[in-house]
Amino acid sequence: MVKRNRILEERRAHKRFIAKDGTYAIFGKYSNKLGQVVDISNGGLAFRYNDNENRSVDLFNVGIMIADAPDLADEISLQAKTINDFEIGPGSHYFMPLRQTHIQFVELTDDQKTLLSKLIINHTRK
């Protein structure tokens, strides 16, 4: 008989950290799709944004921006792919539905890994 009170093991390769307010992700450098980062790890991130369409799973560049962060470049740009994207709240007459997307970083350079680690250390909740 299998125990029902068994503790589930974490399946993620990287620990996730809750992002501080003012941490944003944007689809591509010149996109108008900007959203608040929910959590971030060395392997990916989740963020919320307003839109009425699912994100494709194709590779794309995601920018990470920090409001009032002189210690980071204006934007960190990383290649990523969508793992999951879903609606978490209905839209209203004035706003599109609120969605959450989970992305995985792809082929990071050593410089990008360093910037990402610095971002996690300085801009997530302890």
Secondary structure, DSSP 8 states (H G I E B T S, - for coil): ---TT-------SS--EEB-TTEEEEESTT-S-EEEEEEE-SSEEEEEEE-SS---SS-EEEEEEETT-TTS-S-EEEEEEEEEEEEEE---SSS--EEEEEEEE-S--HHHHHHHHHHHHHSB--
